[in-house]
């Protein structure tokens, strides 16, 4: 169904003469569990929920097709579009401790260099986060069960490198949107160096094994 709708858009661009001067990007905002790791839907920090489609077409650059295994993030979309459109690049967003002062700013990195050199060294890591309790995720092993109707009390911050996925669960204040880094609820570390079955590498939490 989705492929058909995308085809309708591409056909319309072609019919109206815009296909050769229109940058196209297709992405999804989350992945989806279908029972893997005992989970359903999108509400986790695992690979199934955080890995998304990221397809980019730039006329005259990607016409012959290409693919990259580099780590990219959805925050890279805005700077990429600015870059390939030849527009002035906005400044980097200030840190949380600085005064905002900018109407438009960037946190991502343009992936444009990957379009001509897909094997180049790019990002060292990609980041995501998801909180608990929410939609059934009410328990962290060794901690009290939370009511899913309560505000988020714990935030999981995840870093994915080429070879590992690490998640740190810390206390979180929903009112101020601030993490409490000294209140650690749990850790997860998964080895992605030699996957067997797709995403099967996240069955064994190396952080727990290391403490055993």
C-alpha positions in Angstrom: 0.0 0.0 0.0 2.7 2.5 1.0 4.8 1.7 -2.0 1.8 2.4 -4.3 1.2 5.8 -2.7 4.9 6.7 -3.1 4.6 5.7 -6.7 1.6 8.0 -7.2 3.7 11.0 -5.9 6.6 10.1 -8.1 4.4 9.8 -11.1 2.8 13.2 -10.4 6.2 14.8 -10.2 7.2 13.2 -13.5 3.9 14.3 -15.2 4.3 17.9 -14.1 7.9 18.1 -15.1 9.3 18.4 -11.6 11.1 15.1 -11.3 14.5 16.3 -12.3 14.6 19.3 -9.9 12.9 17.9 -6.8 14.8 16.5 -3.8 12.9 13.5 -2.4 13.4 12.1 1.1 11.4 9.2 2.6 11.7 8.2 6.2 9.8 6.6 9.1 9.6 8.0 12.6 10.0 4.6 14.3 10.4 0.9 13.7 8.0 -1.9 14.9 8.1 -5.0 17.0 6.2 -8.0 15.8 6.8 -10.1 18.9 10.6 -10.0 18.8 12.0 -9.9 22.4 8.5 -10.3 23.7 7.5 -6.8 22.5 4.8 -5.4 20.3 4.7 -2.0 18.4 7.3 0.8 18.8 7.7 1.4 22.5 11.3 0.3 23.2 14.9 1.3 22.8 15.8 -1.9 20.9 17.0 -2.0 17.3 13.5 -3.1 16.0 11.9 0.1 17.3 14.6 2.6 16.6 15.9 1.6 13.1 13.9 3.4 10.4 13.8 3.8 6.6 16.0 6.7 5.3 15.8 7.1 1.6 17.1 10.2 -0.3 17.0 11.1 -3.9 19.0 14.1 -5.2 18.6 14.6 -9.0 21.9 14.3 -10.8 23.6 12.8 -7.7 21.8 9.6 -6.8 20.3 8.8 -10.2 22.2 5.5 -10.5 21.4 4.5 -7.0 23.7 3.9 -4.0 23.6 2.5 -0.5 25.5 3.3 2.7 25.9 1.4 6.0 26.9 4.6 7.8 25.0 5.6 11.0 22.6 8.4 10.4 19.8 10.0 12.4 16.5 11.7 11.7 17.9 15.0 13.0 20.2 14.8 9.9 17.3 15.4 7.5 17.1 19.1 8.0 20.8 19.9 7.5 20.9 17.5 4.6 18.0 19.2 2.7 19.6 22.6 3.4 22.9 21.4 2.1 21.8 19.7 -1.1 19.5 22.7 -1.8 22.5 25.0 -1.7 21.1 27.2 1.1 23.0 28.9 3.9 23.5 26.4 6.8 21.9 27.5 10.1 24.0 27.6 13.3 24.3 24.7 15.6 21.7 24.7 18.4 23.0 25.9 21.8 23.4 23.5 24.7 20.6 23.2 27.3 22.6 25.4 29.6 22.8 28.2 27.1 20.1 30.7 26.3 18.3 29.6 23.1 18.3 32.9 21.1 18.0 31.1 17.7 14.7 30.7 15.8 16.3 28.1 13.5 19.3 25.9 14.5 20.7 22.4 13.8 21.6 19.4 15.9 22.2 17.0 13.1 24.8 16.5 10.3 24.3 16.7 6.6 24.5 13.2 5.0 25.3 14.8 1.6 29.0 13.6 1.7 27.7 10.0 1.8 25.9 10.4 -1.5 29.2 10.6 -3.3 31.3 8.5 -0.9 29.0 6.0 0.8 31.8 4.1 2.5 33.4 7.2 4.1 33.8 7.4 7.9 30.8 9.3 9.2 29.2 9.3 12.6 30.6 7.3 15.5 27.2 6.8 17.1 23.5 7.4 16.7 21.3 8.3 19.7 17.7 7.8 20.7 15.6 7.8 23.9 12.4 6.4 25.3 10.8 6.7 28.7 8.9 4.4 31.1 6.3 3.7 32.2 4.4 3.8 28.9 2.3 1.4 26.9 3.0 -1.7 29.0 6.7 -0.9 29.7 6.2 -0.7 33.4 9.0 -2.7 34.9 12.7 -2.7 35.0 14.2 -5.9 36.5 15.0 -5.4 40.2 12.9 -2.2 40.4 9.3 -1.6 41.6 6.5 -2.0 39.1 5.2 1.3 37.8 1.7 2.2 36.8 1.6 2.9 33.0 -0.9 5.7 33.6 1.7 7.7 35.6 4.0 10.3 34.1 7.3 9.0 32.8 9.6 8.4 35.7 12.6 6.9 34.0 14.3 7.7 30.7 16.3 5.3 28.6 19.1 7.0 26.7 20.5 4.8 23.9 23.7 5.0 22.0 24.2 2.8 18.9 27.6 2.4 17.4 28.7 0.2 14.5 29.2 -2.7 16.9 27.2 -2.1 20.1 24.0 -0.8 21.5 24.1 0.7 25.0 21.1 2.0 27.0 21.3 3.7 30.3 18.0 4.1 32.3 18.0 7.1 34.7 15.4 8.9 36.8 13.6 11.7 34.8 11.6 14.7 35.8 8.8 15.2 33.3 8.0 18.7 34.5 11.4 20.1 33.8 12.4 17.5 31.2 15.6 16.9 33.1 17.4 13.5 33.6 18.8 12.6 37.0 22.1 11.0 36.0 22.9 9.9 39.5 19.7 7.8 39.8 20.5 4.8 37.7 17.7 2.3 37.2 19.5 -0.1 34.8 21.9 -0.7 31.9 21.8 -2.7 28.7 24.6 -3.5 26.4 24.2 -5.6 23.2 26.9 -6.9 20.9 26.2 -6.3 17.2 29.6 -7.3 15.9 28.5 -10.7 14.4 24.7 -10.9 13.9 23.3 -14.3 13.3 19.5 -13.8 12.8 18.5 -10.3 12.1 18.4 -8.3 15.4 18.9 -11.5 17.4 22.0 -9.9 19.0 19.8 -8.2 21.6 18.7 -11.3 23.5 21.8 -11.2 25.7 22.4 -8.2 28.0 26.2 -8.0 28.4 25.8 -5.4 31.1 23.9 -7.9 33.3 26.4 -10.7 32.5 29.2 -8.4 33.5 27.7 -8.0 37.0 26.9 -11.6 37.5 
